[in-house]
């Protein structure tokens, strides 16, 4: 083969390789952009201003629901058995993507739930939070507290399409890992104890207890290590969320899960 042909062949290979790299880079860029676009609705959604709640009987109910949501032991004392508020698990009054937001949730009910093996209403789902997360009692559906919580969630969801999940609904997705509670103890001491206390007692109502009589009971969703890990990884520590790795989140969740929680006894929470 002549030198001219070799040179020409090398040039062609170089051009093709460069073009392939360019396409690969563009494809990667497009994939990244698509991932950003998919997450964009959750990031750009802006919670409605409570000042826009109408001055009307319905507005009064919405405002009551918001107060109950943010300080449940104070505003629904007869139905709460610990010091947990709805807003402790549903971050910033239920408005944060990946922080179990309420946005669009009323429109997803009624829904079949595997835990109960039946179709449940939105009101029933709220009842379960009172019974499990707040270790309390069922609220009658016609009680102003229940009506207010439903009204608040519907007001928060007023611009959402009924039946379509909010892009930031629920918790972030983490790989399935095994938590190590000994490592978790060390992470807790460094990252969590400053706010929640070495004894996990928190500072109710500002900071929730993580175990003991004022924390959620063992029937609550947060008593599941995987769910707690997903919540922690994306939302904690509050001053530096997303700073823990998934493994660190699992470790600290395993540590918290190993601590004492009140027993959920359904017959005692009717």
N, C-alpha and C positions, 0 to 999 in steps of 0.2 A: 504494500500500500504506500502511495507517495506521501511525502510530508504535507503537501497541500491538502490531500484528502483527509489525512489524520487531523490536521488543524481545523479543517472545515467540520469534521465529525465532532471534534471536541467542542467547537463553538456551539453546534446544535444541542449537544448534551447539556452544556452549561445553560443555554437559553431555556430548554425544556425544564431543567431542574429548578431554575430560578422562577419560572412560571408556576411550577407545581408548589413551590414554597409560598409564593404569593397567594395562590388559591387556597392553600392550607391555612395561611394566616388570615385570609378574608373569611374562610369558613369558621375558623375559631372565633374571629371577631363577631361574625353574625350570631354564632351560638351564644357568646357572652351577652350580646345585645338582646337576643331573645330571652335569655334568663333574666336580664335586667327588666325588660319590658313586662315579663310575666309577673315580676315582683312589684312593678311600679304602682298598680292600683292600691296595694296595701300600704305602700310608702307615702303616696301622695294624698290618700284619703284624709280629710280634715274633719275632726269631730265638730258637730254643730255646737254653737255657743249656747250655754245654758241661759244666757240673757235673752235668747230668742224663743224660749218656751213661752207659749201664749198666756196672757192673763185671762184665765177662764177656769171653770171647774176641771176641765181636762188638764190644763197646765198645772193646776194645784196638785193633781194626782201624779203627774210626771215629776214635779219637784219633790213630792213625798217619796216617790220611788228612788230618786237620786240620793236623797238623804239616807234612806234605809240602806241603799247599796253601799254607801261610803262609810257608814257607822251603824252597822246592823245591831250590835248589842244595845246601843243607846235608843235606836228608833224602832226596834222590834224586840224589846227585852223579853216579852212573854214567850217568844218562840226560839230563843237562842240559849244554848247550854254552855257556851264557852265565850271567848273574847274575839272570835273570828268575824270579820266582815266580808261581804261579797267582794269588795274591792281589793282584798288581800290576794285573791287568786286571779281576779279579772282586773288586770293592771289599768291604772288611771281611769277609773270609772267604766271599765269595759271597752276602752277605745284603742288599745295597743295591739297591733298585728303580732301574732305569736305569743301574746299574753292573755290568751283565752278571751278574745273580744266578744262583745254581745252583738256586734253589728251584723244585721241580717239573720240573726239566730231565730227570732220569732217566726220568720217565714219558712224555716226548715222543719217546723212541727205542724201536725203530729208526725212522729217518726218511730220506726221499730228500733228498739234498743236490745242488744243481745244480753246485757246484764239482767234485765227484767224479763226477757223473753216475751215481750209484748209491745204494742204500740202505745206510746206515751205522748201526752200533750206538753206544751211549753210550761204550763202551770205545774204539772206533775214533776217536771225536771227541776223547777225551782224548789218544790217541796223536798226533793231529795237533797238539795244543797243545805236546806235548813236542818234536815235530819242527820246528815253525814258530816259535811264540812263544818257545820256550826253546832253539831251534837245537840240539836234542839228538837222542836216539835213541828208538826204540820200546821200550815197557815190555811184557814178556810179560803176557798177560791174567791168568795165575795167580800173578804176582809179588805179594807182600804190598803193594807200593806201589800197584799198580793196584787191587787188591782194596780197599785202604784208601780210596782216592779215591772209588771207587764207593760204598762203605759210608757215607762221610761225606756225599756228595751225597744219598743215599737217606735218611739220618737227618735231614738238613736239610729234606727234602721230606715228612716222614712225615705231616703233616697236610694235604697237598695232594691234590686229586683227580687221579688218574692220567689223563694225556692231555689235561688242561686247562691251558693256559698260565697261568703266574703273571702277574697284571696288570702287574707291573713288569719283566717279562722283557726281556732284551736291552738295547738302548740307546734313548734318547729319539728321537723323530722330529724331524728338522730339515728345512727346505726345501732343495732342491738349489741350492747356491751354488758360485761359483768362488772358491777361496782365492788370496790374493796373498801370496807368501812374503816379499816385502820388508816389507809391513805386519806379517806374522806374526813377522818377526825382531824388530821393535820391541815387539810384544806379549809375545813370549817373554822379552825382556830385562827387561821391567817386571813380568811376572806369573809367570814360570816359572823363570827362572835362579836365583833365590834358593834353591830346593830342588833342582832338577835340574842346576844348574851351567851356566855359560856354554858349556861344552864338551859338554853333554848327558850327562855320565857318571853323574849321580845319586850316590847314596850307598848302594850295595847293602849289605844287603838292604832297608834301611828305605825308600829312595827309588830307583825303577828308573831305569836309563839309558834315554834316548830315542833315541840313535843310537850307532853305534860297536860294538865287538866284544861288549859286554855287554848290548846291547839286542836286541829281537826282530828276526828276519830279514825279508827282503823278501817272504816267503811268508805272513807272519802277517796276520791280519785287521786289526791296528792299522796295517798299512802302507797301508791304504786310507784316503784323505783323508776321505771322508764318514763312515766309522766312527770314525776318530780324532776328527773334529770333534764328533760326537754324544757321544762319551765325555768329551771335554774340556769341552764346554759345560755338561754336567750335573754333572760331578764335580770339575772343577778351576777355579781353584787350590783346593787342599784346604782352605785357611783361609777361602775365600769362594766355594764352588761356586755355579753358576748365575749368576755375575756377568758372564760374558762374553756378548756377543750371538752369535747364530748366525754372523754374518759374521766376527766376531773369532775364533771357534772354528775356522772354516774357514781363516782366514788363518794361524793358528798351526799348524794341522794340515798345511797346505801347506808351511810352513817346516820342520817336523820331517820331513816326507816327503822333502824335498829333500836331507836329510843322509844320509851313508852308512849302509847297513844290510847285514849279511852276506847273501850269496846263499843262497837255499833251493835245495839240490840233493838231490832225494829219494833218489837212490841212495847218497848219503853219510850218510843219516840213517836207515838201516834198523836 
